[in-house]
């Protein structure tokens, strides 16, 4: 068996050679020589190739999970999207219990989370869906977002 190297270079992507592409603008003689001299291939690291929605950029966590598994690992982002799109958020047992306890105690809900369209650790549509769910329950809730 011939020795093989799996070299994961976080943040290093292959894209068009433009003045805004730091990788193609950099002086990379060692990398350039390795690519010319040795067999190599590229892997997709975003979207459905790594268990994310189509067009969603990947990240190092997603990449490492998929490489380690050797298969596509569906990520939380599309799983949560599916629950919201299928109107099944209100069926979540823990959410139902939380709403029941809060209403019974005449309490307030403090919804705390990340607000971003990035989709890496959160997505704005998720916190919006929770806010709408709480709004339908007619109890006070406060959103604190970062």
Secondary structure, DSSP 8 states (H G I E B T S, - for coil): ---------TT-------TT-HHHHS--HHHHHHHHHS-------SGGGGTS-TT----HHHHHHHHHHTS----HHHHHHHHHHTT-GGG-HHHHHHHHHHHHTT--EEEEE---SS-SS--HHHHHHHHHHHHHTTS-EEEEE-
